[in-house]
Amino acid sequence: MPAIKKILIPIDFSDFSREALERGIEWASVWKSDLFLLHVVDLRDLYTSDLLSMEGKPSMETELKKQAREKLRTWSQNLSLPHHLEVRLGSPVDVITKVAKEKDMDLILMATHGHTGLKHLLIGSVAEQVVRYSPCSVMTIRPKAFVHSHSPR
């Protein structure tokens, strides 16, 4: 089995991504891997909003990145193994796959949100697209809440 030295964990600050982080910590401890925590500020939401004038958007980008960095620091404050934090702007799928390639990741570990039906059709799945376009292996974590709510009775 090839060595897994670098694990990328996209963090969207949901409970689902916390589950992926917890699993990543376990695996990184066993494999002696470095963890790379990445948050992507999705600018599509910002630039399709009529709430801000064009002049206000660059300062909003800076503020959103700053807030995300702080939140990532909080999420990682108790990590005792090698880790790196990064915040980038852009489309989540594009940024996740780009960072994986740039940093020569061995594995992307991410949660699925468990959207089904119409919501999945309309929103799509970042995890699904990352699997499709990733330059490395991708492991998806099925959230416990989704598994329990969709198990046969």
C-alpha positions, 0 to 999 in steps of 0.5 A, spaced: 500 500 500 502 506 498 504 511 503 499 516 505 503 522 507 498 528 506 491 528 507 487 534 505 480 535 509 476 540 506 472 544 511 465 548 510 464 548 518 458 543 518 458 538 523 459 533 517 466 536 516 467 535 523 466 528 522 471 528 516 476 532 521 475 527 526 476 521 522 482 524 518 486 525 525 485 518 527 488 516 520 493 521 520 495 519 527 496 511 524 499 513 518 504 519 520 501 523 515 500 531 515 493 534 515 491 540 510 485 543 512 482 547 507 476 552 507 474 555 500 470 562 501 465 560 495 465 567 491 459 565 487 454 567 493 458 573 494 458 576 487 451 573 485 448 577 491 445 584 490 446 586 497 453 589 496 455 594 491 461 592 487 466 597 491 464 593 497 466 586 495 473 586 495 473 588 502 468 583 504 472 578 501 478 580 505 473 580 511 470 573 509 477 570 509 479 573 515 473 570 519 474 563 516 482 563 518 480 564 525 475 559 525 480 554 522 484 556 527 479 554 532 477 548 529 485 546 529 487 548 536 487 542 539 491 538 534 497 535 536 500 532 529 503 536 523 497 540 520 497 546 515 491 551 515 489 554 508 483 559 506 482 560 499 477 564 494 473 561 489 469 555 487 469 549 492 470 544 487 476 548 483 479 550 489 479 543 492 482 539 486 487 545 485 490 545 492 490 537 491 494 538 485 499 543 487 501 540 494 501 533 491 496 530 496 495 523 497 488 523 499 482 528 500 478 526 505 471 529 505 464 528 508 458 528 504 452 532 506 447 526 504 442 531 499 438 526 495 432 527 490 431 534 488 435 538 493 441 534 490 439 535 483 439 543 484 445 543 489 449 538 486 454 535 490 461 538 491 464 531 494 461 528 487 465 533 483 471 532 487 471 525 486 470 526 478 476 531 478 481 530 483 488 528 481 489 523 487 484 518 491 478 521 495 475 518 501 468 520 502 465 520 509 458 518 510 455 523 516 452 519 522 446 523 522 444 521 515 446 514 516 441 513 522 436 517 518 436 513 512 437 506 515 432 501 513 426 500 519 
